[in-house]
Amino acid sequence: KAHWSDSQNKLQWQPLHYTLQTLKAAGLQRYNELTTKYKEYEDVVVEHRAMKEKQRIKTEQDERERKAATKLQAWWKGMMVRKGFGPYKKETKKGKKKGKKKGKKKGKK
């Protein structure tokens, strides 16, 4: 009886072995291509997330600055009105006061 390792058997399995090695190499090459592509896409996603985070932080900062400016302007206008400065000057009456006389008041009894 012939053993599986004799030369006839080797010749029979060589084409199959070569085909499997070729498929393995092609599969490995495809795997490496997909791994490279995945890393590129992952880099794009990470970069996009970082950009969106920067935009969110900038938007929040702009909103805080807008609110602070509004509060400052309201405070300033309130001070101007209370103190009567600028366009909010208090009117002063010039001339004599009408209708009021000094002295005793007369009342009905």
C-alpha positions as CSV (number, residue, x, y, z in Angstrom):
1,K,0.0,0.0,0.0
2,A,1.1,3.5,-0.8
3,H,1.6,6.1,1.9
4,W,0.2,9.6,1.5
5,S,3.6,11.1,1.5
6,D,4.9,9.3,-1.6
7,S,5.7,11.2,-4.7
8,Q,2.5,10.4,-6.6
9,N,0.3,11.9,-3.8
10,K,2.5,15.0,-3.6
11,L,2.0,15.6,-7.3
12,Q,-1.7,15.2,-6.8
13,W,-1.9,17.8,-4.0
14,Q,0.5,20.4,-5.4
15,P,-2.0,22.2,-7.6
16,L,-4.5,22.4,-4.8
17,H,-1.9,23.6,-2.4
18,Y,-0.7,26.2,-4.9
19,T,-4.4,27.3,-5.4
20,L,-4.9,27.6,-1.7
21,Q,-1.7,29.7,-1.3
22,T,-2.8,32.0,-4.1
23,L,-6.2,32.5,-2.5
24,K,-4.7,33.1,0.9
25,A,-2.3,35.7,-0.6
26,A,-5.2,37.4,-2.4
27,G,-7.3,37.3,0.7
28,L,-4.5,38.7,2.8
29,Q,-3.9,41.5,0.2
30,R,-7.6,42.4,0.2
31,Y,-7.6,42.4,4.0
32,N,-4.6,44.8,4.0
33,E,-6.4,47.1,1.5
34,L,-9.6,47.1,3.6
35,T,-7.6,47.8,6.7
36,T,-5.9,50.7,5.1
37,K,-9.2,52.1,3.8
38,Y,-10.8,51.7,7.2
39,K,-8.0,53.6,8.9
40,E,-8.4,56.4,6.3
41,Y,-12.1,56.6,6.9
42,E,-11.6,56.5,10.7
43,D,-9.2,59.4,10.4
44,V,-11.8,61.4,8.5
45,V,-14.5,60.6,11.1
46,V,-12.2,61.6,14.0
47,E,-11.2,64.8,12.2
48,H,-14.9,65.6,11.5
49,R,-15.8,65.0,15.1
50,A,-13.0,67.3,16.3
51,M,-14.2,70.0,13.9
52,K,-17.8,69.7,15.1
53,E,-16.6,69.9,18.8
54,K,-14.6,73.0,18.0
55,Q,-17.7,74.5,16.3
56,R,-19.9,73.6,19.3
57,I,-17.4,75.2,21.7
58,K,-17.2,78.4,19.6
59,T,-21.0,78.6,19.4
60,E,-21.3,78.3,23.2
61,Q,-18.6,80.9,23.7
62,D,-20.3,83.3,21.2
63,E,-23.6,82.8,23.1
64,R,-21.9,83.5,26.5
65,E,-20.3,86.7,25.0
66,R,-23.6,87.9,23.5
67,K,-25.4,87.4,26.9
68,A,-22.6,89.2,28.8
69,A,-22.7,92.1,26.3
70,T,-26.5,92.3,26.7
71,K,-26.2,92.4,30.5
72,L,-23.5,95.1,30.3
73,Q,-25.5,97.2,27.9
74,A,-28.6,96.9,30.1
75,W,-26.6,97.9,33.2
76,W,-25.1,100.9,31.3
77,K,-28.4,102.1,30.1
78,G,-29.9,101.7,33.5
79,M,-27.1,103.8,35.0
80,M,-27.6,106.5,32.3
81,V,-31.3,106.7,33.0
82,R,-31.0,106.7,36.8
83,K,-28.2,109.3,36.8
84,G,-29.8,111.3,34.0
85,F,-26.8,111.3,31.7
86,G,-26.6,111.6,27.9
87,P,-29.9,111.5,26.1
88,Y,-31.6,110.7,29.4
89,K,-30.9,114.1,31.0
90,K,-33.6,115.2,33.4
91,E,-35.5,118.3,32.3
92,T,-35.0,121.3,34.5
93,K,-37.8,123.9,34.7
94,K,-36.8,127.4,34.1
95,G,-38.8,130.4,35.3
96,K,-41.3,131.0,38.1
97,K,-43.4,128.3,39.6
98,K,-47.0,129.0,38.8
99,G,-50.0,128.5,41.2
100,K,-48.0,128.2,44.4
101,K,-47.6,131.0,46.9
102,K,-45.7,131.0,50.1
103,G,-47.6,131.6,53.3
104,K,-50.4,130.2,55.2
105,K,-52.8,127.8,53.6
106,K,-56.4,128.7,53.9
107,G,-58.7,125.9,54.6
108,K,-62.4,125.5,55.1
109,K,-63.8,124.9,58.5
